[in-house]
Amino acid sequence: VARLIDLGMTELATEASVPVAEEVAPSPSSSSSTPPPQANLEAVSPEPAPVQYDVDDLTRGFVASLRPPLDQVSAKLQELNESQLTMIAKLQSETTKITTLPDIDLIIQTLSQVNTYQSKAAQLRKDMSALSERMAKLKKRAAAAQQRKVQAEAHIADQRDKMMARERQLTAQPSKTLLTKESSVNTTAASSSTPKTS
């Protein structure tokens, strides 16, 4: 506010002093050796115009221009203070309600054990995840072992079938050379046993 007042006063002072300075300043056409006559000085320099300014009026105008936003801000601050006071009163009443509970010691003890139980639950979750990973690995190994067992049993059954088929072939079919020998022996025996007619 004081700065604005100072600025207003300096502007008024410069406006009032400019015409006087122009009138008092000597013209460049006049010679510097001869001083002007006294009558010309009196005619050229009139009395300075009275400067009308009132500091109280400037202050009142400035405050009047700023009063509505200041009033709004002060009203908002008053509302904020009132709401803070009501909030503090509610918090104090809740605090007294909590501290006057009959089982407050038991509640405090239970709440103090919450961290312990949380750490135990986290450890249990970790153990369960490790066990589930191990179970998944064991299931994979069991499935692979079962597949290998099935393949081995299928291979053994196939080998057994092949061996039985080979045995059947060996026992059921005599060799061709043996058959030809037996047939030739039979024909010779038959021919020798027939009597010769003369």
URDAKA-V263962 format. One line per field, one symbol per residue. phi: phi as a letter, one per 20 degrees, with the letter a starting at -180 (. if undefined). burial: I if it has 24 or more other ideal C-beta (glycine too) atoms within 12 Angstrom, else O. Layout:
# URDAKA-V263962
phi = ???
burial = ???
This chain:
# URDAKA-V263962
phi = .fffffffffffffffefffffffffffffffeefffffffffeefffffedbcfffffffffffefffffffffffffffffffffffffffffffffeffdfffffffffefffffffffffffffffffffffffffffffffffffffffffffffffffffffffeedffffffffffffffffffffffeed
burial = OOOOOOOOOOOOOOOOOOOOOOOOOOOOOOOOOOOOOOOOOOOOOOOOOOOOOOOOOIOOOOOOOOOOOOOOOOOOOOOOOOOOOOOOOOOOOOOOOOOOOOOOOOOOOOOOOOOOOOOOOOOOOOOOOOOOOOOOOOOOOOOOOOOOOOOOOOOOOOOOOOOOOOOOOOOOOOOOOOOOOOOOOOOOOOOOOOOOOO
